[in-house]
């Protein structure tokens, strides 16, 4: 029962490994799907939100720079020229301010969906940027109003602009520019972080796939080794089943069923080729007394000794079987009964000489040759049995044939 029990354990282990591999494949698929969605979300924000936001900030800075240049030109004008040039500069300043407002409105519209992003890190970052943008809008409106007021009060004046006012506007312009650059840097850092997140998720996916592949490969290798062991055990079991189906386990000779299979093939071949064939039936003399006096172990020893003697003295094409108990049969293809008698006589003498237990057990043989009257296995066996009985009537430990 040991082999089937081990077989069941290995089958259970293989089923368990196959289940684990299947579960791991599902888990890895779900993990990879989640990671790919993360990469997709990060990439979408970088490509469709972060980069466009940064791109919009550059013209915003340009608008501020244009207004600064206009203020500088206004400051550099001679009082006598202001009444002609100031209206032009004022209109340019207003148009530039309008473009600045349009750009900030566009930025606000772009920020609005990002403030409602399902990703918390995006909402927090965009909230900070939105606050900074609101501050810039407020300060820019104040700056523009101050500049327009200054232009309105001095448009027809021939006096120079107060240096303190110019300095104040310059400082406000400088602060506003710095805040715009700070906003740009914040967005660029967020974009860089998003890009790093994409790389990180991609690296995790690659690492996870590699580790998973190696782990599943290891489990698969173990499973294949177990399957190989089971296949080898199965082959051995089939060999054992085949052996016990054809051989007698004690003597290692053909059993009755397999002997008759071989005998029928030999008979058919002999009849087709019109070749001689002889069948010998033999048993051991007084064998029952050995079992009764010396025991079955001694009896088994005598049987195996007789089987070894038979194997050692028959020819290549001859074959032997055990009928049961102490009865044996020998088939001699391409052999007459006279030739078979010579071989069995040699077997009889060798066995008699090999009586190591001093049990005085001898062997008796009856041989029949294939004829038209003994053309079947049953008829040939019956004829050989008759010859065996005659040998026993002649005193046993001899060979009789017809």
C-alpha positions in Angstrom: 0.0 0.0 0.0 3.0 2.3 0.2 3.2 3.1 -3.5 -0.4 4.2 -3.9 -0.2 6.3 -0.7 2.9 8.2 -2.0 1.2 8.5 -5.4 -1.9 10.1 -3.8 0.3 12.6 -1.8 2.2 13.6 -4.9 -1.0 14.0 -6.9 -2.4 16.3 -4.1 0.8 18.3 -4.1 0.7 18.7 -7.9 -2.9 19.9 -7.7 -2.0 22.3 -4.9 1.0 23.7 -7.0 -1.2 24.1 -10.0 -3.8 25.9 -8.0 -1.2 28.2 -6.5 0.2 29.0 -10.0 -3.3 29.7 -11.3 -4.0 32.1 -8.3 -0.6 33.8 -8.8 -1.4 34.3 -12.5 -4.7 36.0 -11.5 -3.0 38.1 -8.8 -0.2 39.2 -11.1 -2.7 40.0 -13.8 -4.7 42.2 -11.4 -1.6 43.8 -10.0 -0.3 44.6 -13.5 -3.7 45.9 -14.5 -3.7 48.2 -11.5 -0.1 49.4 -12.1 -0.9 50.0 -15.8 -3.9 52.2 -14.8 -1.6 54.1 -12.5 0.9 54.6 -15.3 -2.0 55.6 -17.6 -3.3 58.1 -15.1 0.1 59.6 -14.5 0.9 59.8 -18.2 -2.5 61.3 -18.9 -1.9 64.1 -16.4 1.6 64.8 -17.6 0.6 64.8 -21.3 -2.9 66.4 -21.2 -2.8 68.6 -18.1 0.7 69.3 -16.6 2.4 70.1 -19.9 -0.4 72.3 -21.3 -0.5 74.2 -18.0 3.2 74.9 -18.1 2.9 75.9 -21.8 0.2 78.4 -20.9 2.4 80.0 -18.2 5.0 81.1 -20.7 2.8 83.5 -22.6 1.5 84.7 -19.2 5.0 85.6 -18.3 5.5 87.2 -21.7 2.4 89.3 -21.2 3.8 90.6 -17.9 7.1 91.3 -19.5 5.4 93.3 -22.3 3.6 95.4 -19.7 6.9 96.0 -18.0 8.5 97.2 -21.2 5.6 99.6 -21.8 6.1 101.1 -18.3 9.7 101.5 -19.0 9.0 103.3 -22.3 6.5 105.5 -20.6 9.0 106.4 -18.0 11.6 107.2 -20.6 9.4 109.6 -22.6 10.0 113.3 -22.5 7.1 115.3 -21.0 6.6 117.2 -24.3 6.0 113.9 -26.2 3.6 112.3 -23.7 0.4 113.8 -25.0 1.0 112.1 -28.3 2.6 108.7 -27.3 0.9 108.0 -23.9 -2.6 107.2 -25.4 -0.9 104.6 -27.7 1.1 103.1 -24.9 -2.0 103.1 -22.7 -4.0 101.2 -25.3 -1.2 98.7 -25.7 -1.0 98.3 -21.9 -4.7 97.6 -21.7 -4.6 95.1 -24.6 -1.7 93.3 -23.0 -3.6 93.2 -19.7 -6.6 91.8 -21.4 -4.5 89.0 -22.9 -3.1 88.4 -19.5 -6.6 88.0 -18.1 -7.7 85.7 -20.9 -4.6 83.5 -20.2 -5.4 83.3 -16.5 -9.0 82.4 -17.2 -7.9 79.6 -19.5 -5.5 78.4 -16.8 -8.3 78.5 -14.2 -10.6 76.4 -16.6 -7.7 73.9 -17.0 -7.2 73.7 -13.2 -10.9 73.2 -12.4 -11.1 69.5 -13.4 -7.7 68.8 -11.8 -9.0 70.2 -8.5 -11.6 67.4 -8.6 -9.2 64.6 -9.6 -9.7 61.2 -7.9 -6.0 61.2 -7.1 -5.4 62.9 -3.8 -1.8 64.0 -4.6 -3.1 65.8 -7.7 -5.9 67.6 -5.8 -3.5 68.8 -3.1 -0.9 70.0 -5.6 -3.4 71.7 -7.9 -5.1 73.4 -4.9 -1.8 75.0 -4.0 -1.2 76.1 -7.6 -4.8 77.5 -7.8 -4.2 79.6 -4.6 -1.0 80.9 -6.1 -2.7 81.7 -9.4 -5.5 83.6 -7.6 -2.9 85.6 -5.7 -1.2 86.5 -9.0 -4.5 87.5 -10.6 -5.3 89.8 -7.7 -1.9 91.4 -7.6 -1.9 91.8 -11.4 -5.2 93.6 -11.3 -4.0 95.9 -8.6 -0.8 96.6 -10.5 -2.6 97.3 -13.7 -5.1 99.6 -12.0 -2.3 101.6 -10.5 -0.5 102.0 -13.8 -3.7 103.1 -15.5 -4.4 105.6 -12.8 -0.9 106.9 -13.1 -1.3 107.3 -16.8 -4.7 109.0 -16.5 -3.4 111.6 -13.9 -0.3 112.5 -15.9 -1.4 112.1 -19.5 -1.6 115.9 -20.0 1.0 116.9 -17.4 4.4 118.0 -18.5 5.9 117.1 -15.2 8.1 114.0 -14.8 6.6 111.0 -13.1 7.6 110.9 -9.4 10.5 108.6 -8.9 8.9 107.0 -5.9 5.9 106.0 -8.0 8.1 104.5 -10.7 10.1 102.6 -8.0 6.9 101.3 -6.4 5.5 100.1 -9.7 8.9 98.5 -10.6 8.9 96.6 -7.3 5.3 95.4 -7.8 6.2 94.3 -11.3 9.2 92.5 -10.0 7.2 90.7 -7.3 4.6 89.8 -9.8 7.1 88.3 -12.2 8.7 86.3 -9.4 5.4 84.9 -8.4 4.7 83.9 -12.1 8.1 82.2 -12.3 7.4 80.5 -8.9 4.1 79.2 -10.3 5.8 77.9 -13.4 8.4 76.2 -11.2 5.7 74.6 -9.1 4.0 73.2 -12.2 7.3 72.0 -13.6 8.2 70.2 -10.4 4.8 68.6 -10.4 5.3 67.5 -14.0 8.7 66.0 -13.1 7.2 64.2 -10.1 4.5 62.8 -12.3 7.1 61.7 -14.9 9.1 60.0 -12.1 5.9 58.3 -10.9 5.3 56.9 -14.4 8.9 55.6 -14.4 8.5 54.2 -10.9 5.2 52.3 -11.8 6.8 51.0 -15.0 9.8 49.7 -13.0 7.4 48.1 -10.5 5.6 46.4 -13.3 8.8 45.1 -14.8 10.1 44.0 -11.5 6.8 42.3 -10.5 6.6 40.4 -13.8 10.2 39.2 -13.5 9.8 38.1 -9.9 6.5 36.4 -10.7 7.9 34.7 -13.8 10.9 33.3 -11.8 8.6 32.2 -9.0 6.1 30.5 -11.2 8.9 28.9 -13.2 10.3 27.5 -9.9 6.9 26.2 -9.0 6.4 24.8 -12.5 9.8 23.1 -12.3 8.9 21.5 -8.9 5.6 20.4 -10.4 7.3 18.9 -13.4 9.7 17.0 -11.2 6.8 15.6 -9.2 5.1 14.6 -12.4 8.3 13.0 -13.6 8.5 11.0 -10.4 4.9 9.9 -10.6 5.4 8.9 -14.3 8.5 6.8 -13.2 6.6 5.3 -10.4 3.7 4.6 -12.8 6.1 2.9 -15.2 7.5 0.8 -12.4 4.0 -0.1 -11.3 3.0 -1.1 -14.8 6.1 -3.2 -15.0 5.2 -4.9 -11.8 1.7 -5.4 -12.9 2.9 -6.8 -16.2 5.4 -9.0 -14.4 2.8 -10.5 -12.0 0.4 -11.0 -14.8 2.9 -13.2 -16.7 5.3 -14.6 -14.1 5.2 -16.7 -11.0 6.6 -14.5 -8.2 8.4 -17.4 -6.4 10.3 -19.1 -9.2 10.3 -16.2 -11.7 9.0 -18.6 -14.4 6.0 -18.1 -16.7 2.7 -18.6 -14.9 0.1 -21.0 -16.3 -1.8 -18.4 -18.4 1.3 -16.8 -20.0 2.9 -20.2 -20.6 -0.2 -21.3 -22.7 -0.1 -18.0 -24.6 3.5 -18.8 -25.6 2.7 -22.5 -26.2 -0.1 -21.7 -28.6 2.1 -19.4 -30.6 4.8 -22.0 -30.7 2.3 -24.7 -31.8 1.0 -22.4 -34.6 4.5 -21.7 -35.8 5.5 -25.4 -35.7 2.4 -26.5 -37.7 2.9 -23.8 -40.3 6.6 -24.8 -40.7 5.9 -28.5 -40.3 8.6 -28.5 -37.5 8.8 -30.8 -34.5 7.8 -29.6 -31.0 7.8 -31.4 -27.6 6.1 -30.6 -24.4 7.4 -31.8 -21.0 5.4 -32.1 -17.8 7.3 -32.6 -14.6 6.9 -32.5 -10.8 9.0 -33.1 -7.7 8.9 -36.5 -6.0 7.7 -36.6 -2.4 7.6 -32.8 -2.2 4.6 -32.8 0.2 6.7 -34.6 2.8 9.3 -31.8 2.7 6.6 -29.2 3.5 5.2 -31.4 6.3 8.6 -32.1 7.9 11.0 -29.2 7.0 8.4 -26.4 6.6 7.3 -24.2 3.7 10.5 -22.1 3.7 12.5 -25.2 2.9 9.9 -26.2 0.3 10.2 -22.8 -1.3 14.0 -23.2 -1.4 13.6 -26.5 -3.2 11.2 -25.0 -5.7 13.5 -22.1 -6.5 16.5 -24.5 -6.8 14.6 -26.6 -9.3 13.5 -23.5 -11.3 17.1 -22.3 -11.4 18.2 -25.7 -12.6 15.5 -25.6 -15.4 16.6 -22.1 -16.5 20.3 -23.1 -16.5 19.9 -26.2 -18.7 17.3 -25.3 -21.3 18.2 -23.7 -24.6 17.5 -20.1 -25.9 14.2 -20.9 -27.6 12.9 -23.2 -24.9 10.6 -21.8 -22.2 9.4 -23.0 -18.8 6.3 -22.4 -16.7 5.0 -23.3 -13.3 1.6 -24.8 -13.2 1.2 -24.5 -9.5 2.6 -26.3 -6.4 5.5 -28.6 -7.6 4.3 -29.0 -11.2 6.2 -27.5 -14.1 6.0 -27.5 -17.9 8.7 -27.1 -20.5 8.2 -26.4 -24.2 10.9 -27.4 -26.6 10.3 -25.8 -30.1 12.0 -27.5 -33.1 12.7 -30.5 -30.9 11.8 -34.2 -31.1 10.8 -36.1 -28.0 14.2 -38.0 -28.1 16.1 -34.7 -28.1 13.9 -33.3 -25.4 14.5 -36.5 -23.3 18.3 -35.8 -23.4 17.8 -32.3 -22.1 15.4 -33.3 -19.3 17.7 -36.2 -18.3 20.5 -33.7 -17.8 18.1 -31.5 -15.8 17.1 -34.4 -13.6 20.7 -35.3 -12.8 21.7 -31.7 -12.1 18.8 -31.2 -9.7 19.6 -34.5 -7.9 23.2 -33.3 -7.4 22.0 -29.9 -6.2 20.0 -31.3 -3.2 21.7 -29.1 -0.6 19.0 -29.7 2.0 19.5 -33.5 1.9 15.8 -33.8 1.5 16.1 -36.6 -1.1 13.6 -34.8 -3.4 14.0 -35.9 -7.0 12.1 -35.0 -10.2 10.1 -37.0 -12.7 9.5 -36.0 -16.4 6.9 -37.0 -19.0 7.4 -35.8 -22.6 5.0 -35.8 -25.6 5.8 -34.8 -29.2 3.4 -32.8 -31.4 1.6 -35.1 -33.8 -1.8 -35.1 -35.7 -3.3 -36.8 -32.6 -1.9 -34.1 -30.3 -2.4 -31.0 -32.4 -3.8 -28.7 -29.7 -2.4 -27.6 -26.4 -4.9 -29.6 -24.3 -4.2 -32.8 -26.3 -0.5 -32.3 -26.1 -0.6 -31.6 -22.4 -2.8 -34.6 -21.7 -0.4 -36.8 -23.6 2.6 -35.4 -21.6 0.6 -36.1 -18.4 0.2 -39.7 -19.4 3.9 -40.0 -20.0 4.5 -38.5 -16.5 2.3 -41.1 -14.9 4.2 -43.9 -16.7 7.4 -42.4 -15.3 6.0 -42.5 -11.8 4.9 -46.0 -12.3 8.5 -46.9 -13.3 9.7 -45.7 -9.9 9.9 -41.9 -10.2 13.2 -39.9 -10.7 13.2 -40.7 -14.4 12.2 -39.5 -17.8 9.5 -41.1 -20.0 8.5 -40.1 -23.5 6.7 -41.3 -26.6 
